[in-house]
Amino acid sequence: MLVEKTNFSIVRMVRLLAVSRSGYYAWLGRSPSERAVRRENIEQKVAWFHSDSDEVYGSLRILADLRADGEIISRKTVASTMRRLGLVG
């Protein structure tokens, strides 16, 4: 909605999307959830470890680096994060 704010009014967008205007503004002012913050942190670490390895490390080596860094994380989470970021080992 923030992107389309220049093309349409907030009143029109909330009506078309069937959400309340007060709910939209409450969502806008809300801080990110713990899960979103953790996901962003993991994405930054995965990207850093990948670039630090000259972009050759795959999910297994990055998983080892993350665990050595103190993260509790699964291989599937690392693999899906790499896929989402477009990183290939």
C-alpha positions in Angstrom: 0.0 0.0 0.0 2.9 2.3 0.6 4.0 2.0 -3.0 0.6 2.6 -4.4 -0.1 5.6 -2.1 0.9 8.0 -4.8 -1.7 6.5 -7.2 -4.6 5.8 -4.9 -6.0 7.2 -1.7 -5.7 5.1 1.5 -9.5 5.2 1.9 -9.9 3.6 -1.5 -7.2 1.0 -1.0 -8.5 -0.2 2.4 -12.0 -0.4 0.9 -10.8 -2.5 -2.1 -8.7 -4.7 0.1 -11.5 -5.1 2.7 -9.4 -4.0 5.7 -10.1 -1.3 8.2 -8.3 2.0 8.0 -7.5 2.0 11.7 -6.1 -1.6 11.2 -3.9 -0.4 8.4 -2.5 2.4 10.5 -2.0 0.1 13.5 -0.1 -2.3 11.2 2.0 0.5 9.8 3.1 1.6 13.3 3.8 -1.9 14.6 7.3 -3.0 15.2 8.6 -6.2 13.4 8.0 -9.5 15.1 10.7 -11.6 16.7 10.4 -14.0 13.8 10.9 -11.3 11.2 13.9 -9.9 13.1 15.5 -13.4 13.4 14.9 -14.1 9.7 16.6 -10.8 8.7 19.5 -11.6 11.0 19.9 -15.1 9.5 19.7 -13.7 6.0 22.4 -11.2 6.7 24.7 -13.9 8.2 24.1 -16.3 5.4 24.9 -13.6 2.8 28.0 -12.6 4.7 29.3 -16.2 5.1 28.6 -16.8 1.4 30.4 -13.7 0.2 33.3 -14.3 2.6 33.8 -17.7 1.0 34.1 -16.1 -2.4 30.6 -17.4 -3.1 31.6 -21.1 -3.2 30.1 -22.3 0.1 26.9 -24.2 -0.1 24.2 -24.7 2.6 26.2 -27.4 4.5 29.3 -25.3 5.0 27.3 -22.2 5.8 25.3 -24.2 8.3 28.6 -25.2 10.0 29.7 -21.6 10.1 26.3 -20.5 11.5 26.5 -23.1 14.2 30.0 -22.2 15.0 28.7 -18.6 15.4 26.2 -19.8 18.0 23.1 -20.1 15.9 20.6 -22.9 16.4 19.4 -23.6 12.9 18.6 -26.5 10.6 20.0 -27.3 7.2 16.7 -26.8 5.5 16.4 -23.3 6.9 19.8 -22.4 5.5 19.0 -24.0 2.1 15.7 -22.1 1.9 17.3 -18.8 2.9 20.0 -19.3 0.3 17.3 -20.0 -2.3 15.3 -17.0 -1.3 18.4 -14.8 -1.6 19.4 -16.3 -4.9 22.7 -17.7 -3.5 24.3 -20.8 -5.1 27.3 -22.6 -3.8 
